[in-house]
Amino acid sequence: MPLDPAAKGLLELLDMLEIPALGTLEPAATRQAFEALRDPDAEVEDVSAVQDLDIEGVPCRVYTPEGTGPFAMLVWFHGGGWVIGSMEETDATARVLCNRSGAVVVNVDYRLAPEHPFPAAADDALAVSRWIKDNASSLGGDPARVAVGGDSAGGNLAAVAAQQVPGVYAYQVLIYPVTDATMSHSSYTENADGYLLTKQSMEWFLEHYAADADPTDPKLSPLYASEEVLAAQPPTFLLTAGFDPLRDEGQAYADKLEAAGVAVERVHYPDQIHAFFTMYAAIPAGLDAIAQACAAMKKALG
Protein backbone atom coordinates (compact mmCIF):
# COMPACT_ATOMS: atom_id res chain seq x y z
CA MET A 1 0.00 0.00 0.00
CA PRO A 2 1.36 3.47 -0.86
CA LEU A 3 2.10 6.08 1.78
CA ASP A 4 -0.88 8.12 2.97
CA PRO A 5 -0.90 11.44 1.01
CA ALA A 6 -1.22 13.42 4.25
CA ALA A 7 1.83 11.71 5.73
CA LYS A 8 3.72 12.22 2.48
CA GLY A 9 2.80 15.91 2.51
CA LEU A 10 4.02 16.30 6.08
CA LEU A 11 7.36 14.70 5.26
CA GLU A 12 7.74 17.02 2.28
CA LEU A 13 6.90 20.04 4.44
CA LEU A 14 9.47 19.09 7.07
CA ASP A 15 12.04 18.72 4.32
CA MET A 16 11.09 22.08 2.81
CA LEU A 17 11.39 23.75 6.23
CA GLU A 18 14.80 22.13 6.63
CA ILE A 19 13.88 20.62 9.98
CA PRO A 20 16.96 18.68 11.12
CA ALA A 21 16.59 14.92 10.91
CA LEU A 22 16.29 13.10 14.21
CA GLY A 23 19.69 12.01 15.45
CA THR A 24 21.71 14.67 13.62
CA LEU A 25 21.95 17.24 16.43
CA GLU A 26 22.84 17.16 20.09
CA PRO A 27 19.89 16.35 22.41
CA ALA A 28 19.34 19.93 23.60
CA ALA A 29 19.30 21.27 20.05
CA THR A 30 17.00 18.46 18.93
CA ARG A 31 14.56 19.32 21.70
CA GLN A 32 14.58 22.96 20.67
CA ALA A 33 14.04 22.12 16.99
CA PHE A 34 11.01 19.93 17.68
CA GLU A 35 9.59 22.22 20.36
CA ALA A 36 9.67 24.98 17.72
CA LEU A 37 7.24 22.94 15.61
CA ARG A 38 4.58 23.24 18.31
CA ASP A 39 2.27 26.22 17.92
CA PRO A 40 1.79 27.63 21.44
CA ASP A 41 -1.34 29.46 20.25
CA ALA A 42 -2.99 26.43 18.68
CA GLU A 43 -6.48 25.78 19.96
CA VAL A 44 -6.72 22.83 22.34
CA GLU A 45 -9.77 20.97 23.56
CA ASP A 46 -11.29 21.91 26.88
CA VAL A 47 -11.64 19.33 29.63
CA SER A 48 -13.44 19.64 32.94
CA ALA A 49 -10.29 20.17 35.00
CA VAL A 50 -6.50 20.19 34.70
CA GLN A 51 -4.18 19.77 37.65
CA ASP A 52 -0.37 19.62 37.86
CA LEU A 53 0.96 17.22 40.46
CA ASP A 54 4.24 15.88 41.74
CA ILE A 55 3.90 12.11 41.97
CA GLU A 56 6.86 10.52 43.74
CA GLY A 57 9.10 13.26 42.38
CA VAL A 58 7.77 12.94 38.82
CA PRO A 59 5.85 15.92 37.38
CA CYS A 60 2.45 14.85 36.06
CA ARG A 61 -0.57 16.62 34.62
CA VAL A 62 -4.02 15.21 35.39
CA TYR A 63 -6.96 15.81 33.05
CA THR A 64 -10.49 15.15 34.27
CA PRO A 65 -13.38 14.66 31.82
CA GLU A 66 -16.88 16.04 32.09
CA GLY A 67 -19.30 13.96 34.13
CA THR A 68 -19.46 12.34 37.51
CA GLY A 69 -16.80 9.94 38.74
CA PRO A 70 -15.33 7.67 39.69
CA PHE A 71 -13.89 7.51 36.17
CA ALA A 72 -11.75 5.02 34.36
CA MET A 73 -8.13 6.19 34.21
CA LEU A 74 -5.33 6.25 31.64
CA VAL A 75 -1.73 6.74 32.71
CA TRP A 76 0.01 8.07 29.58
CA PHE A 77 3.71 8.15 28.67
CA HIS A 78 4.73 10.39 25.77
CA GLY A 79 7.03 9.35 22.94
CA GLY A 80 10.35 10.86 21.94
CA GLY A 81 12.95 8.12 22.20
CA TRP A 82 13.44 8.75 25.93
CA VAL A 83 15.40 11.88 24.84
CA ILE A 84 12.86 14.44 23.58
CA GLY A 85 9.22 15.20 24.29
CA SER A 86 7.50 16.56 27.37
CA MET A 87 4.26 16.95 29.27
CA GLU A 88 3.77 20.34 27.60
CA GLU A 89 4.26 18.98 24.09
CA THR A 90 1.79 16.18 24.83
CA ASP A 91 -0.85 18.45 26.36
CA ALA A 92 -3.11 18.62 23.28
CA THR A 93 -3.02 14.84 22.76
CA ALA A 94 -3.75 14.18 26.44
CA ARG A 95 -6.83 16.40 26.23
CA VAL A 96 -8.10 14.54 23.17
CA LEU A 97 -7.51 11.21 24.91
CA CYS A 98 -9.38 12.44 27.98
CA ASN A 99 -12.41 13.58 25.98
CA ARG A 100 -12.56 10.57 23.64
CA SER A 101 -12.14 7.99 26.40
CA GLY A 102 -14.10 9.70 29.15
CA ALA A 103 -11.23 8.78 31.46
CA VAL A 104 -9.00 10.70 33.83
CA VAL A 105 -5.65 10.98 32.01
CA VAL A 106 -2.38 11.22 33.92
CA ASN A 107 0.27 12.67 31.59
CA VAL A 108 3.69 11.67 32.95
CA ASP A 109 6.72 13.96 32.48
CA TYR A 110 9.40 11.33 33.11
CA ARG A 111 13.11 12.12 33.15
CA LEU A 112 14.94 12.24 29.82
CA ALA A 113 18.29 10.93 28.63
CA PRO A 114 21.18 11.50 28.31
CA GLU A 115 20.99 13.57 31.50
CA HIS A 116 19.11 10.66 33.07
CA PRO A 117 20.00 7.41 31.28
CA PHE A 118 18.37 4.00 31.64
CA PRO A 119 16.74 3.00 33.87
CA ALA A 120 15.67 6.50 34.99
CA ALA A 121 12.62 6.81 32.70
CA ALA A 122 11.54 3.27 33.52
CA ASP A 123 12.00 3.90 37.23
CA ASP A 124 9.80 7.00 36.96
CA ALA A 125 7.14 4.94 35.20
CA LEU A 126 7.27 2.35 37.97
CA ALA A 127 7.12 4.96 40.73
CA VAL A 128 4.06 6.61 39.22
CA SER A 129 2.42 3.22 38.71
CA ARG A 130 2.93 2.20 42.33
CA TRP A 131 1.46 5.52 43.47
CA ILE A 132 -1.55 5.13 41.17
CA LYS A 133 -2.17 1.68 42.63
CA ASP A 134 -2.77 3.22 46.05
CA ASN A 135 -4.11 6.66 45.12
CA ALA A 136 -6.25 6.40 41.98
CA SER A 137 -9.38 7.32 43.90
CA SER A 138 -7.81 10.61 45.05
CA LEU A 139 -7.81 11.70 41.39
CA GLY A 140 -11.44 10.74 40.84
CA GLY A 141 -10.50 7.41 39.31
CA ASP A 142 -11.70 3.88 39.90
CA PRO A 143 -8.71 1.77 41.03
CA ALA A 144 -10.21 -1.26 39.30
CA ARG A 145 -10.40 0.51 35.93
CA VAL A 146 -6.93 1.91 35.30
CA ALA A 147 -5.22 1.60 31.91
CA VAL A 148 -1.66 2.42 30.93
CA GLY A 149 -0.56 3.61 27.53
CA GLY A 150 1.95 5.47 25.46
CA ASP A 151 3.41 5.95 22.01
CA SER A 152 6.85 4.82 20.82
CA ALA A 153 9.26 5.14 23.77
CA GLY A 154 6.16 5.91 25.84
CA GLY A 155 4.66 2.62 24.68
CA ASN A 156 7.85 0.98 25.86
CA LEU A 157 7.48 2.55 29.31
CA ALA A 158 3.82 1.57 29.46
CA ALA A 159 4.61 -2.06 28.68
CA VAL A 160 7.49 -2.06 31.17
CA ALA A 161 5.27 -0.58 33.88
CA ALA A 162 2.56 -3.18 33.26
CA GLN A 163 5.14 -5.95 33.56
CA GLN A 164 7.11 -4.60 36.50
CA VAL A 165 4.23 -3.38 38.69
CA PRO A 166 1.59 -6.12 38.45
CA GLY A 167 -1.91 -5.60 39.72
CA VAL A 168 -2.23 -1.93 38.78
CA TYR A 169 -3.43 -1.93 35.19
CA ALA A 170 -6.56 -3.53 33.80
CA TYR A 171 -5.75 -2.58 30.19
CA GLN A 172 -2.85 -1.29 28.11
CA VAL A 173 -2.77 0.89 25.00
CA LEU A 174 0.50 0.46 23.12
CA ILE A 175 1.01 2.75 20.12
CA TYR A 176 3.92 1.58 17.89
CA PRO A 177 5.86 0.66 21.03
CA VAL A 178 9.58 0.02 21.33
CA THR A 179 9.71 -3.56 22.58
CA ASP A 180 13.12 -4.81 21.41
CA ALA A 181 16.29 -2.75 21.78
CA THR A 182 18.30 -5.24 19.71
CA MET A 183 16.93 -3.51 16.57
CA SER A 184 17.04 -6.88 14.81
CA HIS A 185 13.67 -6.91 13.03
CA SER A 186 13.34 -6.62 9.27
CA SER A 187 11.28 -3.42 9.38
CA TYR A 188 14.47 -1.63 10.46
CA THR A 189 15.87 -2.46 7.02
CA GLU A 190 12.67 -1.97 5.06
CA ASN A 191 11.94 1.42 6.66
CA ALA A 192 15.48 2.50 7.43
CA ASP A 193 15.19 5.96 5.89
CA GLY A 194 12.71 8.51 4.63
CA TYR A 195 9.78 8.13 7.03
CA LEU A 196 10.60 10.53 9.90
CA LEU A 197 11.84 7.88 12.34
CA THR A 198 14.90 6.17 10.85
CA LYS A 199 17.19 3.33 11.82
CA GLN A 200 19.96 5.85 12.46
CA SER A 201 17.77 7.95 14.76
CA MET A 202 16.75 4.87 16.75
CA GLU A 203 20.42 4.03 17.18
CA TRP A 204 20.96 7.61 18.38
CA PHE A 205 18.07 7.39 20.87
CA LEU A 206 19.23 4.07 22.28
CA GLU A 207 22.84 5.26 22.48
CA HIS A 208 21.73 8.18 24.64
CA TYR A 209 19.25 6.23 26.76
CA ALA A 210 20.70 2.77 27.20
CA ALA A 211 24.20 2.45 25.73
CA ASP A 212 25.44 0.42 28.70
CA ALA A 213 22.36 -1.75 29.17
CA ASP A 214 21.72 -5.31 28.07
CA PRO A 215 19.35 -4.88 25.10
CA THR A 216 17.44 -7.98 26.18
CA ASP A 217 16.78 -6.71 29.72
CA PRO A 218 12.95 -6.78 30.00
CA LYS A 219 13.05 -3.41 31.77
CA LEU A 220 14.38 -2.04 28.46
CA SER A 221 12.94 -4.58 26.01
CA PRO A 222 9.61 -5.97 27.23
CA LEU A 223 9.62 -8.51 24.38
CA TYR A 224 12.12 -10.54 26.43
CA ALA A 225 9.99 -10.93 29.54
CA SER A 226 9.39 -14.45 30.78
CA GLU A 227 6.33 -16.37 29.64
CA GLU A 228 4.99 -16.16 33.20
CA VAL A 229 5.22 -12.35 33.17
CA LEU A 230 3.72 -12.10 29.69
CA ALA A 231 0.79 -14.30 30.71
CA ALA A 232 -0.01 -11.88 33.54
CA GLN A 233 -0.32 -8.85 31.25
CA PRO A 234 -3.66 -7.06 30.91
CA PRO A 235 -5.77 -7.11 27.74
CA THR A 236 -4.01 -4.99 25.15
CA PHE A 237 -4.68 -2.61 22.27
CA LEU A 238 -1.58 -2.58 20.07
CA LEU A 239 -1.20 -0.33 17.04
CA THR A 240 1.49 -0.46 14.37
CA ALA A 241 2.26 1.53 11.21
CA GLY A 242 3.46 0.15 7.90
CA PHE A 243 6.22 2.69 7.20
CA ASP A 244 7.72 2.47 10.68
CA PRO A 245 11.02 0.86 11.73
CA LEU A 246 9.23 -0.28 14.92
CA ARG A 247 6.47 -2.11 13.05
CA ASP A 248 7.78 -5.66 13.38
CA GLU A 249 8.77 -5.51 17.04
CA GLY A 250 5.30 -4.24 17.90
CA GLN A 251 3.74 -7.12 16.03
CA ALA A 252 6.19 -9.53 17.65
CA TYR A 253 5.09 -8.33 21.08
CA ALA A 254 1.45 -8.87 20.12
CA ASP A 255 2.38 -12.39 19.00
CA LYS A 256 4.06 -13.16 22.32
CA LEU A 257 1.17 -11.77 24.35
CA GLU A 258 -1.34 -13.81 22.38
CA ALA A 259 0.80 -16.94 22.72
CA ALA A 260 0.77 -16.38 26.48
CA GLY A 261 -3.04 -16.17 26.48
CA VAL A 262 -3.51 -12.41 26.61
CA ALA A 263 -6.36 -10.87 24.62
CA VAL A 264 -4.88 -8.46 22.05
CA GLU A 265 -6.71 -6.11 19.72
CA ARG A 266 -4.32 -5.43 16.86
CA VAL A 267 -4.73 -2.36 14.67
CA HIS A 268 -2.39 -1.84 11.73
CA TYR A 269 -2.22 1.24 9.51
CA PRO A 270 -0.25 -0.01 6.50
CA ASP A 271 -0.04 3.44 4.86
CA GLN A 272 1.20 5.38 7.90
CA ILE A 273 4.48 6.61 9.36
CA HIS A 274 5.72 6.60 12.91
CA ALA A 275 4.23 9.37 15.08
CA PHE A 276 1.04 9.81 13.04
CA PHE A 277 -1.07 9.08 16.15
CA THR A 278 0.00 12.35 17.79
CA MET A 279 0.44 14.35 14.55
CA TYR A 280 -3.29 14.29 13.85
CA ALA A 281 -3.38 18.02 13.03
CA ALA A 282 -1.46 17.19 9.85
CA ILE A 283 -2.43 13.53 9.40
CA PRO A 284 -6.19 13.04 9.93
CA ALA A 285 -5.78 9.27 10.30
CA GLY A 286 -4.25 10.02 13.69
CA LEU A 287 -7.66 11.05 15.03
CA ASP A 288 -9.16 7.84 13.66
CA ALA A 289 -6.47 5.88 15.50
CA ILE A 290 -7.10 7.79 18.72
CA ALA A 291 -10.82 7.08 18.40
CA GLN A 292 -10.14 3.35 17.94
CA ALA A 293 -7.82 3.20 20.93
CA CYS A 294 -10.26 5.07 23.15
CA ALA A 295 -13.22 2.96 22.02
CA ALA A 296 -11.28 -0.21 22.81
CA MET A 297 -10.36 1.10 26.25
CA LYS A 298 -13.95 2.16 26.99
CA LYS A 299 -15.24 -1.25 25.94
CA ALA A 300 -12.70 -2.98 28.18
CA LEU A 301 -13.07 -0.75 31.22
CA GLY A 302 -16.68 0.34 30.94
NORBEL-V339219 format. One record per helix or strand of 2 or more residues. SS is the DSSP state (2 for helix, 1 for strand). FROM is the first residue (numbers start at 0). TO is the last residue. If there is no record, write none. Layout:
SS;FROM;TO / SS;FROM;TO
This chain:
2;4;15 / 2;26;34 / 1;48;54 / 1;57;63 / 1;70;76 / 2;90;100 / 1;103;108 / 2;119;138 / 1;140;150 / 2;152;163 / 1;170;174 / 2;186;189 / 2;198;209 / 2;221;223 / 2;226;230 / 1;234;242 / 2;246;258 / 1;263;272 / 2;284;300
